[in-house]
């Protein structure tokens, strides 16, 4: 996402050479370079210990199943955010958390960090954000996850070892 105005004073930004950094937005009013800012979030492939099932959720009245996801809080490590989101949204504790892949998501100006999270208990206790949840076997999960979505790209990439991300216009 292109930054057009200074986040400190609101003045228009101009592109200026900044040594080894290349071309960077610059605020003449503040006399400071302004590096692009974006959100950071985690998405979780929640699996049982045998890795035979994947937990998918539906949220906010939408009809498709997706991965558990949420924003990383300021000062929080991504792995801790993954554990927190799993606990908050589903009442589950993570046995292990393993990073898979990242992808920038232009529609929400967010860097998505995808993890596989293994849980001991398969009995979820969802909060108000989750409309429905279900454990799917691997083949069912392939079909159930939202088509043409980042969730689908992460899940299929994890399953198949090859990532194919949908294109988004900024």
C-alpha positions as CSV (number, residue, x, y, z in Angstrom):
1,X,0.0,0.0,0.0
2,X,1.5,3.3,-1.0
3,X,1.9,6.0,1.6
4,X,1.0,9.4,0.4
5,X,0.9,11.4,3.6
6,X,3.1,11.6,6.7
7,X,1.6,9.7,9.6
8,X,3.0,12.3,12.1
9,X,2.0,15.6,10.5
10,X,-0.2,14.8,7.5
11,X,2.0,16.6,5.0
12,X,2.4,15.1,1.5
13,X,5.3,12.6,1.2
14,X,7.9,12.8,-1.6
15,X,10.1,10.0,-2.8
16,X,13.7,10.6,-2.0
17,X,16.9,8.5,-2.3
18,X,18.0,7.2,1.1
19,X,21.5,5.5,0.7
20,X,21.4,1.8,0.5
21,X,17.7,1.8,1.3
22,X,16.8,3.1,-2.2
23,X,13.8,5.3,-2.8
24,X,11.9,6.0,0.4
25,X,8.9,8.3,1.2
26,X,10.2,11.5,2.8
27,X,8.4,14.2,4.8
28,X,9.9,17.6,4.2
29,X,7.9,19.2,7.1
30,X,9.3,16.7,9.6
31,X,12.6,16.2,7.8
32,X,12.2,12.5,8.2
33,X,12.0,9.3,6.1
34,X,8.7,7.5,6.5
35,X,8.9,3.7,6.0
36,X,5.8,1.9,4.9
37,X,3.6,0.6,7.8
38,X,1.3,-2.4,7.7
39,X,-0.5,-4.8,10.0
40,X,0.8,-8.2,11.0
41,X,-1.5,-11.1,11.6
42,X,-1.2,-14.9,12.1
43,X,-3.3,-17.6,10.4
44,X,-3.4,-21.1,11.9
45,X,-3.6,-24.5,10.4
46,X,-5.0,-26.2,13.5
47,X,-4.3,-30.0,13.5
48,X,-4.7,-33.0,15.8
49,X,-1.6,-34.9,17.0
50,X,-1.8,-37.4,14.2
51,X,-2.2,-34.7,11.6
52,X,-5.2,-36.5,10.1
53,X,-7.7,-33.7,10.8
54,X,-7.8,-29.9,10.4
55,X,-10.0,-27.6,12.3
56,X,-11.7,-24.9,10.3
57,X,-14.1,-22.1,11.4
58,X,-16.8,-19.8,10.0
59,X,-17.1,-16.3,11.3
60,X,-19.1,-13.1,11.0
61,X,-22.1,-14.7,9.3
62,X,-20.1,-15.7,6.2
63,X,-20.8,-19.1,4.7
64,X,-17.2,-20.4,4.0
65,X,-14.8,-22.2,6.3
66,X,-11.5,-20.5,6.9
67,X,-8.4,-20.8,9.1
68,X,-8.3,-19.3,12.6
69,X,-6.5,-15.9,12.3
70,X,-5.9,-12.7,14.2
71,X,-3.7,-9.7,14.6
72,X,-0.4,-9.7,16.4
73,X,-0.4,-7.2,19.2
74,X,2.3,-4.6,19.6
75,X,5.2,-6.1,21.5
76,X,4.0,-9.6,21.0
77,X,5.9,-12.4,19.2
78,X,4.1,-14.1,16.3
79,X,4.3,-17.5,18.0
80,X,2.7,-16.1,21.1
81,X,0.0,-14.4,19.0
82,X,-0.7,-17.8,17.4
83,X,-1.1,-19.4,20.9
84,X,-3.3,-16.5,22.1
85,X,-5.6,-16.5,19.1
86,X,-6.1,-20.2,19.4
87,X,-6.9,-19.9,23.1
88,X,-9.2,-16.8,22.7
89,X,-11.2,-18.0,19.7
90,X,-11.4,-21.7,20.4
91,X,-10.4,-22.3,24.0
92,X,-7.7,-24.7,22.9
93,X,-4.0,-24.9,24.0
94,X,-1.2,-25.3,21.5
95,X,1.0,-28.3,21.9
96,X,3.4,-27.1,19.2
97,X,3.6,-24.0,16.9
98,X,5.5,-24.2,13.6
99,X,6.0,-21.4,11.1
100,X,5.0,-22.3,7.5
101,X,5.0,-19.3,5.2
102,X,4.2,-15.6,5.0
103,X,2.2,-13.6,2.4
104,X,1.3,-9.9,2.2
105,X,-2.5,-9.4,1.9
106,X,-3.3,-6.1,0.1
107,X,-7.0,-5.8,0.9
108,X,-6.2,-5.2,4.6
109,X,-2.6,-4.0,4.3
110,X,-1.5,-7.0,6.4
111,X,1.5,-9.3,6.4
112,X,0.0,-12.8,7.2
113,X,2.2,-15.2,9.0
114,X,0.9,-18.8,8.7
115,X,1.6,-21.5,11.3
116,X,0.7,-25.1,11.9
117,X,-0.6,-25.5,15.4
118,X,-1.0,-28.9,16.9
119,X,-3.4,-29.4,19.8
120,X,-4.0,-32.3,22.3
121,X,-7.6,-31.8,22.9
122,X,-10.1,-31.8,20.0
123,X,-12.9,-30.3,22.1
124,X,-13.1,-26.6,21.3
125,X,-14.9,-24.0,23.3
126,X,-15.4,-21.1,20.8
127,X,-15.9,-17.5,21.7
128,X,-18.4,-15.0,20.2
129,X,-16.3,-14.5,17.1
130,X,-16.8,-18.1,15.9
131,X,-20.1,-18.9,14.3
132,X,-19.2,-22.6,13.7
133,X,-16.2,-24.9,13.9
134,X,-15.5,-28.4,12.7
135,X,-12.7,-30.9,12.4
136,X,-12.3,-32.1,8.8
137,X,-10.3,-35.0,7.6
138,X,-7.6,-33.8,5.1
139,X,-9.5,-34.4,1.9
140,X,-12.7,-32.8,3.4
141,X,-10.6,-29.7,4.5
142,X,-9.3,-29.3,0.9
143,X,-12.9,-29.0,-0.3
144,X,-14.3,-27.1,2.6
145,X,-11.9,-24.2,2.9
146,X,-13.0,-20.9,1.2
147,X,-12.2,-21.0,-2.6
148,X,-9.7,-18.4,-4.0
149,X,-8.6,-17.3,-0.5
150,X,-5.4,-16.9,1.3
151,X,-6.6,-19.5,3.8
152,X,-7.0,-22.0,1.0
153,X,-3.5,-21.1,-0.4
154,X,-1.9,-21.6,3.0
155,X,-3.8,-24.9,3.7
156,X,-3.1,-26.4,0.2
157,X,0.5,-25.2,0.3
158,X,1.0,-27.0,3.7
159,X,-0.6,-30.1,2.4
160,X,1.0,-30.3,-1.0
161,X,4.3,-28.5,-0.3
162,X,3.7,-26.0,-3.1
163,X,2.1,-22.6,-2.6
164,X,-0.1,-20.9,-5.2
165,X,-1.4,-17.6,-3.9
166,X,-4.4,-15.7,-5.4
167,X,-3.6,-12.3,-6.9
168,X,-5.0,-9.2,-5.3
169,X,-5.0,-5.7,-6.7
170,X,-3.7,-3.0,-4.4
